[in-house]
Amino acid sequence: NYFLLAFLLAIGFWFNSPGKVAIGCIILIAIVALVFLLLRQYSGHQMRNKPNWIVLGAALLLLILILNYLGDVLYFAFSLGVPLLVVLLHASFRKRNLKNKLSGQAELVGIKSTPMGALLNELGMLHSNFD
């Protein structure tokens, strides 16, 4: 249910402004690619001895793009962050009633199993395995 809620909220953001989401995504991918290139290709000693003007130009161009399209980058970040925030807030503030608590205890004893309980049991991550 949480995955569906997060997916629907993200799709709502993306259908509301697909251009903003696309531009923000492209700019964030460019940022990650540039940082990866810098970290992988150059160490601090190499960068001091041999400046690479292409990387410097790409970084300046990327900075200009970020400043130009800051709203789009923030919209993309919010389109990913807001669904996660809603799911986390819902999970932390929901009220658990007696039926849910008894169902959880029955699952721990092994009387009843939900699909998530079966998956956690196969992965060895059930609460009873940690005792």
N, C-alpha and C positions, 0 to 999 in steps of 0.2 A: 504494500500500500504506500509506503514511503517513497519507494522508487517511482511509482506512478505519479504521486503528487509532485515530486521534484521534476520529473520529466514534463508533466503538463504545465507547470509554471515556467520552465525554461522554454518550452515551445511557445507559450503565450508571449514571452518577451521577444522571442526570435521572429514570430509572425507580426508582432507590433511594428518592429523596425528592422527588417532584414538587412538593409544597407548598413546601418550602424553596427550591427552584430558582425557582419562580414568584414568591414573595415577594421573594427576593433580586434577581431581575431587575427587578421593578417598582420597588423602592427605588433600584436603580442607574440605571434610566431616569429616575426623578424627580430624582436628583442631577444627571444630565447636563442635563436640561431646565431645572432651576433655574439652574445655572451658565451655560447658554447664554442664558437670559433675562436674567440679570444682566449678562453681558458684551455682549450685543447692545443692550440697552435703555439701560443707564446707563453713563456714563463716570464717572471719579472725581470730577470737578467737579460733575456733576449730583447725584451721590449725597450729597455734602456739603451742597449747598444745599437739596435737597428729599428728605427721607427718605420712603421708601415703606413704610408699615406692613404692607401686604399681602405684599410680598416678604420683609420681616423675619419676619412670622408664618409664612410658608411655609417659610422657612429653619429657624426654631425647630421647627416641626412635623416637618420632615424630619430634623432632628437627633435628636428624640425617637424617631422611627421607626427611625433607624439604630441608636440605642442599644438599643431594644427588640428589634430583629430583627438584631442584629449576627451572630449565628450563621448565620442564613439568608443574609445578604449574603456572609459568608465562604465558606459552602458553595457558593454560586453562583460566586464567584470561583475557588474550587478546582476546581469542575466544568469551568471553562474553562481553568484554568492547568495542571492535572495532565496532561490529554492532550497539551498542547503540550510540556510538560516531558518526558514519556515519549518523544515523537517526536524531540525534539532530542537527548535522551540516547542513544536507539537509533542515530540517524544519526551521532553523533559517536563512538560506541564500537564500531560494527560493524567486523568484519574484512573487508577486501577481498582476495579471492583472485586468482590469476593469470587465471582466466577472466574475471572482471569487468574487470580492467585491460586485457586484450586486447580485450574487447568495446568498452570506451571508446575505445581507440585506433583500432579498426576503424570506429567511428562518426565519429571525427574525420577519418579519411581519406576516408570516404564509401562504404565497402564495405557497411556494414550500418547501418540506422537504426531506432531505437526510436521509439515514439509521442512520448515526451518529447523525443527528439533532433530529430524532425521539427518539433515545436512551437517548440523553441528556435531551430532553423535559420530558420523563418519569421519569428520575432521578431528575428532577427539577434543572438542572444545566445550562440551557440556559441563555444567557446574559440578555434576557428580564426579567427573573425571579429575577435578582439581583437588578433591578432598583427600 
